[in-house]
């Protein structure tokens, strides 16, 4: 590290050499590149438009490019497990939170085997939430952990 020292009448002033200045520029440039990479990743996550079918994991919030957010908060699964005989096919009740501009609303749908829709009023706008699949499908009497569920969802603004 080179330093040039210059004596002034009112005190001592230290000037950084060109090498130190270039090193600082490189550090700042690297820092800005790291920050811009993080920002770009966040923007890519938000590039999904409304009306796109997406697969949501339990407790993962998705933000659409329009700013609307959806999050699956719970799945209650009473579907008849594969390989068993039941008198009722059962259903998977999917609980979710939808939010827009800081206002949130909790709702749910009862998914049996065909896509099911519900309408949610939020901030003076109506949104249609369609659940078209809930995976995995139960097998035997094995309980499925909440974090293992994947829910296929489509959100549309009406």
C-alpha positions as CSV (number, residue, x, y, z in Angstrom):
1,X,0.0,0.0,0.0
2,X,1.5,3.3,-1.1
3,X,0.7,6.5,0.7
4,X,1.7,10.0,-0.1
5,X,1.9,12.3,2.9
6,X,1.6,16.0,2.4
7,X,2.2,18.4,5.2
8,X,-0.1,21.3,5.2
9,X,0.1,24.4,7.4
10,X,-3.0,23.4,9.4
11,X,-2.3,19.6,9.8
12,X,-1.3,16.4,8.1
13,X,-3.3,15.3,5.0
14,X,-3.0,11.8,3.6
15,X,-3.7,11.1,-0.1
16,X,-4.3,7.6,-1.4
17,X,-2.2,6.6,-4.3
18,X,-3.7,5.5,-7.6
19,X,-3.3,1.8,-6.7
20,X,-5.5,2.2,-3.6
21,X,-8.1,4.1,-5.5
22,X,-8.2,1.3,-8.2
23,X,-8.6,-1.3,-5.5
24,X,-11.5,0.6,-3.9
25,X,-13.1,0.9,-7.4
26,X,-12.8,-2.8,-7.9
27,X,-14.3,-3.6,-4.5
28,X,-17.2,-1.2,-5.1
29,X,-17.8,-2.6,-8.6
30,X,-17.8,-6.2,-7.2
31,X,-20.3,-5.1,-4.5
32,X,-22.6,-3.5,-7.1
33,X,-22.5,-6.6,-9.2
34,X,-23.5,-8.8,-6.3
35,X,-26.4,-6.5,-5.4
36,X,-27.6,-6.3,-9.0
37,X,-27.5,-10.1,-9.3
38,X,-29.7,-10.4,-6.2
39,X,-32.1,-7.8,-7.5
40,X,-32.4,-9.6,-10.9
41,X,-33.3,-12.9,-9.2
42,X,-36.1,-11.2,-7.2
43,X,-37.5,-9.7,-10.5
44,X,-37.4,-13.1,-12.2
45,X,-39.5,-14.6,-9.4
46,X,-42.1,-11.9,-10.0
47,X,-42.4,-12.4,-13.8
48,X,-45.3,-14.8,-13.6
49,X,-48.5,-13.1,-14.9
50,X,-51.9,-13.7,-13.4
51,X,-53.9,-16.5,-15.1
52,X,-50.8,-18.7,-15.2
53,X,-51.1,-22.1,-13.8
54,X,-48.4,-22.6,-11.1
55,X,-47.4,-25.3,-8.6
56,X,-47.2,-24.0,-5.1
57,X,-45.4,-25.8,-2.2
58,X,-46.9,-25.6,1.2
59,X,-46.0,-22.3,3.0
60,X,-44.4,-20.7,-0.1
61,X,-45.7,-17.3,-1.1
62,X,-45.8,-16.5,-4.8
63,X,-45.9,-12.9,-6.0
64,X,-47.4,-12.4,-9.5
65,X,-46.0,-9.6,-11.7
66,X,-49.2,-7.6,-11.0
67,X,-48.3,-7.6,-7.3
68,X,-51.0,-10.1,-6.2
69,X,-49.6,-12.7,-3.7
70,X,-50.9,-16.2,-2.9
71,X,-49.7,-18.7,-0.3
72,X,-50.9,-22.2,0.5
73,X,-51.2,-22.3,4.3
74,X,-52.6,-25.8,5.0
75,X,-53.9,-28.9,3.4
76,X,-56.4,-31.2,5.1
77,X,-56.4,-34.5,3.1
78,X,-59.2,-37.0,3.5
79,X,-59.0,-38.6,0.0
80,X,-59.3,-42.3,-0.2
81,X,-55.8,-43.7,-0.3
82,X,-54.7,-45.7,-3.4
83,X,-55.0,-49.4,-3.0
84,X,-57.9,-49.2,-0.6
85,X,-61.7,-49.4,-0.9
86,X,-63.7,-46.5,0.5
87,X,-67.4,-45.7,0.4
88,X,-66.5,-42.0,-0.2
89,X,-63.7,-40.7,-2.4
90,X,-62.9,-38.0,0.1
91,X,-61.3,-34.6,-0.7
92,X,-58.3,-32.4,0.0
93,X,-59.3,-29.0,1.6
94,X,-56.7,-26.4,0.5
95,X,-56.4,-23.3,2.7
96,X,-54.7,-20.3,1.2
97,X,-54.0,-16.6,1.7
98,X,-54.3,-14.1,-1.2
99,X,-53.1,-10.6,-0.8
100,X,-52.8,-7.4,-2.8
101,X,-51.6,-3.9,-1.8
102,X,-51.1,-4.9,1.9
103,X,-54.6,-6.4,2.3
104,X,-54.9,-10.2,2.8
105,X,-57.8,-12.6,2.9
106,X,-57.9,-16.2,3.9
107,X,-60.0,-18.7,2.0
108,X,-60.2,-22.4,1.1
109,X,-61.4,-24.8,-1.6
110,X,-62.6,-28.5,-1.3
111,X,-60.7,-30.3,-4.1
112,X,-62.0,-33.8,-4.9
113,X,-60.6,-34.8,-8.3
114,X,-61.7,-32.1,-10.8
115,X,-60.5,-28.5,-10.9
116,X,-62.5,-26.4,-8.4
117,X,-62.8,-22.6,-8.3
118,X,-63.6,-20.0,-5.7
119,X,-64.0,-16.2,-5.9
120,X,-62.2,-14.0,-3.4
121,X,-63.1,-10.3,-3.0
122,X,-60.0,-8.2,-2.1
123,X,-59.4,-4.5,-2.2
124,X,-62.5,-3.9,-4.3
125,X,-61.4,-6.5,-6.9
126,X,-62.6,-10.0,-7.5
127,X,-60.1,-12.8,-8.0
128,X,-60.9,-16.4,-9.1
129,X,-58.7,-19.0,-7.6
130,X,-58.7,-22.4,-9.2
131,X,-57.1,-25.5,-7.7
132,X,-56.6,-28.2,-10.4
133,X,-54.4,-30.7,-8.5
134,X,-53.1,-31.6,-5.1
135,X,-50.1,-33.9,-4.9
136,X,-49.0,-36.4,-3.6
137,X,-52.1,-38.6,-3.6
138,X,-52.4,-40.6,-0.4
139,X,-51.1,-44.2,-0.4
140,X,-52.2,-46.7,2.2
141,X,-52.5,-45.1,5.7
142,X,-49.3,-43.1,5.4
143,X,-49.8,-39.5,6.6
144,X,-48.4,-36.9,4.3
145,X,-46.3,-34.1,5.8
146,X,-47.6,-30.5,5.0
147,X,-44.3,-29.5,3.5
148,X,-44.6,-32.4,0.9
149,X,-47.8,-31.1,-0.7
150,X,-47.8,-29.4,-4.1
151,X,-50.9,-27.6,-5.2
152,X,-51.6,-26.5,-8.8
153,X,-53.2,-23.1,-8.7
154,X,-54.4,-20.5,-11.2
155,X,-55.3,-17.0,-10.1
156,X,-57.3,-14.7,-12.4
157,X,-58.6,-11.2,-11.9
158,X,-62.3,-11.0,-12.8
